[in-house]
Amino acid sequence: MKIENFSLPNFGDIQKPANDKAKTSFGDALKDSIKKVSELEKDAGQEMEKLVKMENTDIQSTMIAVEKADLSFRMMMQIRNKIISAYEEIMRMQV
């Protein structure tokens, strides 16, 4: 039985950004992520206020908004922990 050669297209090719807008620094990406988490928390707060004031009787949408905010906050905290861990590891390196 003969096995044919195969190749994976674009596997290992480095994708270059199409324009300069795609080039963002790590700090900018982090700031944008924090802003998004903050927006999700505000949306969850607004949904809870609507539910308390009986403006919205759909508890499912409120719970979804709260869970989105909770998950995004937890993920942000895990990313923060990984960044701090990486910083501490770099500081322990001997030059």
Helices and strands as residue ranges (DSSP letters): G 20-22, H 26-52, H 59-92
